[in-house]
Amino acid sequence: MTSEEDAERAQTAAQGMTDFMTRLTKAIEKHQHGQKDPEEEWDEHDYEKFLKECDARTDKYGELLDKYGDSDEADAKIAKEMGWDQPVDPEDDDRPLIEELNAICAEAADKPPLEPAPEREGIDWIRDETGEIHHPLQRRCFESAVKFWKQADELGIEKLANADLDQFILEFQTTGAKLAGALNPIARGFALPEPAFTVAYLKRALDHLHKSQAALEAVAPRNLLPETMVVEARKELFEIREGILKLMDELRGRS
């Protein structure tokens, strides 16, 4: 393909994601109007409640998959228990939205990546060693979690078999995953949801980080990890926490 064709395909992918985010925003607004006065804007607490409801439905779906397995008969049972077997108003059906996202992602996979704003490099985005784009704070959290996991693995984390040590690593890794969901759309320059939505998402990451911190403090007195590793992990978790809180304050200022 020529450079002009590459640019055109990239623009098409960007427009597709923008259109999808517009429809997603409308879906959220539709949900909002069922919960509050349509004229009243949602704040971070409303989005938190919305995300918790999504989590609850996701957990329920996972439990049903474990219970019934994967078959046509199981799909019918799951659909019934999830309430998906009821007649759906076309205006309220989110399934076309999901199908549209899947199509956009599949098409975007064959297109050159979007280029973020150059002037925001180091602030909203960085590239890793493979050229992938990430938010700086999310990348820092991810790399730190991997580093401490490797260090613990070298010490024989499986032999230690300590629940607090496991939780320290797992919650640290989960924090990075939640930050990716909250911040990578910013890094990649996609159309963004309301700042309050991102704040609510960051709160979820913060909750997992706090659990990691608590687990680390439970591990520290038992001398399961070298003191230097505990001190370094404590400092890293604290600084990532400060970074999340700073971002939340900035986003609240835009609301």
N, C-alpha and C positions, 0 to 999 in steps of 0.2 A: 504494500500500500504506500501511496505517496504521503508526504508529511501533511498535506492538506486534508487527505482522507482520514489520517490518524486524528488530526485536530477535530474534524467534523464528528467522528465517532466518539471522541472524548466529550465533546459538547453535548451530543445526544445522551450519553450516559449521565452527565451532570444534570441535564434537563429532566431525565427520567427520575432521578433521585429527588430532585426538587419537587416534581409533581407528586411523587409518592409521599414526601414529607408533608405536602399541602393536604393530601387526603388523610394522612395520619392525624394531622392537627384537627381536621374536621371531625374525625372519629372520636378524638379526645373531647372535643367541644360537645359532641352529641352526648357523650357520657356525662360530661359536666352538667349539661342542662337537665339531666335526669336527677342530679344530686343537689344542685343549688339553683338559685335564681339565675335565669339565663343572662341577665344583665350584669351579674356579679362575676368579676374575674377570679380565677383560681389562684391561690397562693401555694407556697411549697408544702403546706400541711395537707391541702386538698390533693396535691399530686402524690404525696406520701401515702395517703389512704388509697388512692387509685392504684399505685404500684403494689401495695400490700394485697389488694384484691386480686391483682394479676398474679402475684406470687401464690396466693391461696388456690387459685384455679389451676395454675401450673402444677402445684404439689398434688392436687386432687387428680389431675390427669396422669401424673407419674404413678401415683398409687394404683389407679385403675389399670394402667398398662401392666404393672407388676401382678395385679390380681387376675386379669383376664388374658394376658398374653397378646400375641399378634396374629390375628386371623380375621376373616370377614365376620364371623360370629362375634368375636371379641370387639371388633369395631362397632358393631351394632349396639352391644351392651354399653360400651364406653360412651357412645353418642347419646344413648338414653339417659345415663346417669349425669352426663355433663349438660343435658338439656339441649343438645344439638339436633334432636329428632323432632323438635317442634317446628311448625310452620314459621318461616322467617320473612319478615317484611324486607323486601329488596333494599329499602333505604337503610335498614339497620344491619344488614348482613356484612360482616367484616371479612368473610372468606375471599371475595374478589380482591380485597385489599392485600391479603396475604399472598394470593396467587400473583398479584401484580408485583409485589416485592420480590418474590422468587424469580419471576421473569427478568426483572431489572438486574438482580444480582447475577443471574446466569449470563445475561448479555454483557454486563459490566466486566465479568471475568475475562472476556475476550477483547477488552478494550484497553488502551494505554491508561495508566493511572492519571487522575486529575492532579494538577499542580497547584499546591496551596500558595497563598500570598507570600511572596519572597520577604516582604518587610516584617512578617510575623514569625520568621524562622527563629527558633530558640525560645519563643514566647508561647505560641500556640502549637508549634509542631517542630519535630526533628525527624531525621532519617536514621534508621538503624544500619547495621553493616551490610544488609542486603538491599537497602534503598527503600524499605517500607516506611510509611509515615506513621508517627505516633505522637501523642501529646507528651511533652517532656516529663510531667509528673507521673503519668501512667507508666511510661517506659522505665523511669527510675524505680518505681514500686515493683514492676515485673522483674527487672534485673536483680534487685535486692532479694526478692523472695526466692529466685532461682539460686542465687549465691548462698544464702543461708540454708536452703534445702540441700545443696551439694555438700556444704560443710558438715551438716548434721548426718548426711548419708555416709560421709567418710568416717565419721565417728561411730557409725553403726547404729543409726536411729532405730532400725528394726529390732536390734538386740535390746535396746533400751526399753522399748515397748512402754512408753510413758504417754498417757493420754494428753497431758498438758503440752508436752513437746510436740506431739502430733498436731494439736490445735494451733500452737504458735505458727507452725509452717503452713498448715492448711488455710487458716484465716488470713495470713499474709498473702498467700497466692490468690485467695478469693478477693481480697481488697484490690489487687491488680486487675482482676477480671471485671469487677464493678467499675473501676476507674476507666477501663477501656470503653464500656458501654456509655459512660457519662461524657467522656472527653474526646474520644477519637473522632466523633462527628465534627467537633470543633477543629481538630487538627487537620482533617481532610477537607474542610471548607464546604460541607454539605449544608443545605437549608436546615436551620436549627429550630428546636422547639423553644417554648418560653424559658427565660432564665430560671423561673421558679421550678420548672420541671427538672432542669439540670441540677439545681440545688438539692431537690428531693433525691435525685439519683446519687449525688455525692454523699448525702447523709447515709445512704445504704452502704457505700464504701467505708465511710467513717465507722459505722457500727462494726463491720468486720475487722477493721484495723484495731479498734478498742478491744475486741476479743483476742486478737493476736497479742496485743500489749499485756493484757491480763494473764494470758497463758505463759508469756515469757517471764513475767514476774513470779508466777507459780513455780516455774522451772528453776529460776536463778538460785534459790537457796539450797537446792538439792545437788548442786555441783554436777549436773548432767552435761553441761556445756562449759567450755573454757570461759573464764571470766572476761577475757578480751572479746570473745564472740558475743557474750551477753551485753557488754557495754556498747559494742558497735551496733548490735541489733536494736537495742533500746534507743540509741541516738538516731538511727535511721527511721525507725517507726515514728519517733517524735517529730522529726523534720518533715516526713511525709504528711503527718497529721497537720502540721502547721501550714503546709502547702495547700491541703484540702480546705482548711478553714479560710485561708486567704482567698482562694478562688470563690468560695461560697459568699464571702463578703463582697467581692467584686460583682458577682452575678446579682446579688440582692440589690446592689446599687443601680443596676440596669432595669430592675422591675418597675 
